[in-house]
């Protein structure tokens, strides 16, 4: 019974953080304040501009109450909002099942929220906001220091990460025109690889980079990129990251 209660509590926390993550994912690419209640405009419908009622901000349940539409103009709410709230709920449950309620739970849950925001921003605007990249970097570095009780290993991993990030940029942007929507998108992905090198131990990062390269090469071989209709590949970086972060293969542990 206690575990069921804690599972419900973890899911509730995930849904609440998902609601705020939705706000960040929508506003950061637009350069708007993410602290509307205190420093900027409150949540509003992007179509008619009407302020969203508090009762319509209840995570997940708001889709039941509003049927996924603005109450005033009936414009459909982007499904990315539902995806973010649902994904953060699942991420918190996975973190709880892995770490229970502990320091690790807090750190990995927060990193997961950041990753989901990146995924949504990449899908909607083809960018990885620097604020979220920096947040994941700080959280990942703090986690490594707590685990290893030193910083030298993280510095060494970062040095290796710079080399591999440069290799990624040279191969997939310089040598493959049209693969990314823009140079900024390619540079954002490159920065994410560097962040991964700091978050993971060296052997885990090398395995992560190998998996990433295999997937991207397969995408190129199947001729998925299209210069006229460029798509986002952020999920290729983020999903393996979450997999290795929460449930790494036994040989990496």
C-alpha positions, 0 to 999 in steps of 0.5 A: 500500500505504501509503495502504491501511494508513493507511485501516485505521489511520484506521478503527481509530481511528474504531472505538476512539473510537466505543466511547468515544462510545457510553459518552458517549452513554449516560451523559451524558443520565443524569448518570453518570460517563463515566470509569468505569474511574477515577471511576465504575462500569464498563460494565454491562448496563442490564438485569441490571447485570452488568459487560461483559467487556473482550473484549466492548468491542472496537469493532464486533467485539463485535457479532459475538462477542455477536450484539448481546446481553448474554452473561448475560441475553441482552437486546438491546444498543441498536442505537444503540451499533452506529450510533455505532461504525459512524458514527465509523468512517466519519467518521474515514475521510472525514476522512482522505480529506479531510485525510490525517493532519494537524492538520485531521484531528484537529480535524474527526474530534473534531468529528465524534465530538461530532456523532455523540454529539449525534445519538445523545443526541437520538434516545434522550433528546431532548437535546443534552448541554451538555458535547458542545456546549461541546466542539464549540464549543471545537474549532470556535473553535480551528479557526477561529483556526488557519485565520484567525489572528485571532478577530474574524471568529469574534466577528462570526459569533457575533454574527450567530449570536445573531440567527439563533438567536433567530429560529429559537427564535421561529419554531419554538418560540414560534410552532409549539407541539408541534413539539419534544418540550420547551422544553429540546429547542428550546433545545438546538437553538437553542444548536447553531445558535449553535455552528454560527455560531462553527464556520463562516465567515459565508457558510457559516453563512448557507448552513447556516441557509438549508438548515436553514430550508428543511428544517424548513419542509418538515417543517411543511408535510408535517405531520410533527410530532405533539403526542402523539408528538413526535420528534427533529429533531437530524439536520436540524441535524447532517447539513447541519453535517457536510456543510458541514464536510467537503465544502462546495459549491465556491461556499463555499470 
